[in-house]
Each structure stands twice: as structure tokens, then as C-alpha cells.
Amino acid sequence: MILHCVRAFDILLASKKELRPCQRWTIHGFRGRPSLARQLLDAGFDLSFEKQYNDESFRLTPPDRRHVETDEDY
């Protein structure tokens, strides 16, 4: 599932913990800080990065859990 989240990561983290889904959840257009990236990765989320992103968050995301978006004009 691909999710676009704005300032509601606490709700999203709680929902994922409660629902315990089988499918992967990916955060679309992630631009957050490394601390948030780590929290999401630890909770099992994948991160998808667009043109503007936090380089440190990108680097700490394992390649198999990192996605690069192609829906923008680069």
C-alpha cells in the first residue's frame, strides 16, 4: 500500500501496529528527517523518495526498502 502522510505519522504508526498488515506499506514522497525515517523503517515501512528529499534519510534506508519516484518531471 502506498500512503501519502502529512503530519500524521504518529497515527499511521499506531494504525500499522494495531492492524499488523501482511502487505508492505510505503510512505510516498518521504522528505522527513533521519530520526523519523529510522522510526518508520523500524516499524516496517518502506520509504519512497521524490526529487527533494533528506539525503541522510535516503542513505540510511536500505536499498531493498527504498523506492525512487518517477511521477515527477525530472
Secondary structure as a PSIPRED ss2 file (coil, helix, strand):
# PSIPRED VFORMAT (PSIPRED V4.0)

   1 M C   1.000  0.000  0.000
   2 I E   0.000  0.000  1.000
   3 L E   0.000  0.000  1.000
   4 H C   1.000  0.000  0.000
   5 C C   1.000  0.000  0.000
   6 V C   1.000  0.000  0.000
   7 R C   1.000  0.000  0.000
   8 A C   1.000  0.000  0.000
   9 F H   0.000  1.000  0.000
  10 D H   0.000  1.000  0.000
  11 I H   0.000  1.000  0.000
  12 L H   0.000  1.000  0.000
  13 L H   0.000  1.000  0.000
  14 A H   0.000  1.000  0.000
  15 S H   0.000  1.000  0.000
  16 K H   0.000  1.000  0.000
  17 K H   0.000  1.000  0.000
  18 E H   0.000  1.000  0.000
  19 L H   0.000  1.000  0.000
  20 R C   1.000  0.000  0.000
  21 P C   1.000  0.000  0.000
  22 C C   1.000  0.000  0.000
  23 Q C   1.000  0.000  0.000
  24 R C   1.000  0.000  0.000
  25 W C   1.000  0.000  0.000
  26 T E   0.000  0.000  1.000
  27 I E   0.000  0.000  1.000
  28 H C   1.000  0.000  0.000
  29 G C   1.000  0.000  0.000
  30 F C   1.000  0.000  0.000
  31 R C   1.000  0.000  0.000
  32 G C   1.000  0.000  0.000
  33 R C   1.000  0.000  0.000
  34 P H   0.000  1.000  0.000
  35 S H   0.000  1.000  0.000
  36 L H   0.000  1.000  0.000
  37 A H   0.000  1.000  0.000
  38 R H   0.000  1.000  0.000
  39 Q H   0.000  1.000  0.000
  40 L H   0.000  1.000  0.000
  41 L H   0.000  1.000  0.000
  42 D H   0.000  1.000  0.000
  43 A C   1.000  0.000  0.000
  44 G C   1.000  0.000  0.000
  45 F C   1.000  0.000  0.000
  46 D E   0.000  0.000  1.000
  47 L E   0.000  0.000  1.000
  48 S E   0.000  0.000  1.000
  49 F E   0.000  0.000  1.000
  50 E C   1.000  0.000  0.000
  51 K C   1.000  0.000  0.000
  52 Q C   1.000  0.000  0.000
  53 Y C   1.000  0.000  0.000
  54 N C   1.000  0.000  0.000
  55 D H   0.000  1.000  0.000
  56 E H   0.000  1.000  0.000
  57 S H   0.000  1.000  0.000
  58 F H   0.000  1.000  0.000
  59 R H   0.000  1.000  0.000
  60 L H   0.000  1.000  0.000
  61 T C   1.000  0.000  0.000
  62 P C   1.000  0.000  0.000
  63 P H   0.000  1.000  0.000
  64 D H   0.000  1.000  0.000
  65 R H   0.000  1.000  0.000
  66 R E   0.000  0.000  1.000
  67 H E   0.000  0.000  1.000
  68 V E   0.000  0.000  1.000
  69 E C   1.000  0.000  0.000
  70 T C   1.000  0.000  0.000
  71 D C   1.000  0.000  0.000
  72 E C   1.000  0.000  0.000
  73 D C   1.000  0.000  0.000
  74 Y C   1.000  0.000  0.000
